[in-house]
């Protein structure tokens, strides 16, 4: 990771550390920046730097298609089978949909690497120096806990994308990603998948301790102990540690209610929703116009991509929902002017999305969800079912489904049948929120788009066996060129 590290604060709201795979080229103290030594002179400066990391989650990075975590979420969706592209449109994300770009070392396999390592670099500055910064210990603990959570979140995403899947009981000695744990200019080799997961768990454990006693967070862009436990639940689920996943998910969702049926139809773009545990809030003067999550996934923003390529749910997945499932209203099998909203001149396509709403036709602003209590219910239910604790899984699943299906009847199934019920509901519930590719990979499942509404001429990749090399992103060529200790994926 051959780069100098500094923290750039734009208007005291945005941090930007130059990419981990770039060569040295930075000014030491540009007029728009606060470098690491300045960040650590006060808790106020450190807090501004932390706010910058929050802002980096949804700011424009490079071209129109790179808008922080929302871009990674869409990559994870288009690589799956539940998210259907209805048209070629202007081409954004089509190469990912065809399973090409994440295997192109000179293409957009670069962006997640750049994005997460910049967050790590910022977090490392805070983790390394905040204890020596003048200020109240409780405030410093809150900053350090959040920085540790960001580092863990970033490595967890990186190892899932660029490494092989974690297999419980195996050595997991395949190469993951470089572990950079201090501000440094020294190149680092790729650590093993096992080592990366260990670091993720260690960081989250310390973050949980630091944030457990922290004062209430400012808003939902900040980490608190609930969100950290939610991340622990995700990691444990991926590592097939079922008991830990269930326990952490249950603790994580404490205090977060499930939304009502009416709230289901409010557009999934406001963190005032009671289910939202963690997300980014975007306000009008922070609009990125066409460089935004909702500029690609909403049903109403007036962009070429939305007008000519409405995003749809897989028909076969839609049909797994009960007839009275309130989530059916989030997609429309037979759209008309009366039952769907589209931007002016927009296409209407079968099973099109009405889930995500931008502010209006001319404004792509909207909040972005990273974690909801619904996910925690589903993690808990899945983990309990896979652990053979069917009665407990049925109880948790029933509590969740009663908020989605009026009069829901507790299932009597167990084993694989119960797991499949839970997984189908997870796929419906989290559609568009960035989970499907990672779920397929963690469960070692194949890609199968056959028998649904994917257009083979557009999608090209219709099936792919589990475990092939294509399930790993390639390491960006710019990193290979800059770091002699890094080797490429097969």
Secondary structure, 3 states (H helix, E strand, C coil): CCCCCCCEEECCCEEECCCCCCCCCCCCCCCCCCCHHHHCCCHHHHHHHHHHHHHHCCCCCCCCCCCCHHHHHHHHHHCCCCEEECCCCCCCCHHHHCCCHHHCCCCCHHHHHHHHHHHHHHHHHHHHHHHHCCCCHHHHHHHHHHHHHHHHHHHHHHHHHHCCCCCCCCCCCCEEEECCCCCCCCCCCEEEHHHHHHHHHHHHHHHHHHHHCCCCCCCCCCCCHHHHHHHHHHHHHHCCCHHHHHHHHHHHCCCCCCCCHHHHCCCCCCCCCCCEEEEECCCHHHCCCCCCCHHHHCCCCCCHHHHHCCEEECHHHHCCCCCCEHHHHHEECCCCCCCCCCCCCCCCCCCEECCCCCCECCECCCCEEEEEHHHHHHHHHHHHHHCCCHHHHHHHHHHHHCCCECCCCCCCCCHHHHHHHHHHHHHHHCCCCCCHHHHHHHCCCCEECCCCCCCHHHHCCCEECCCCHHHCCCCCHHHHHHCCCCCCCC
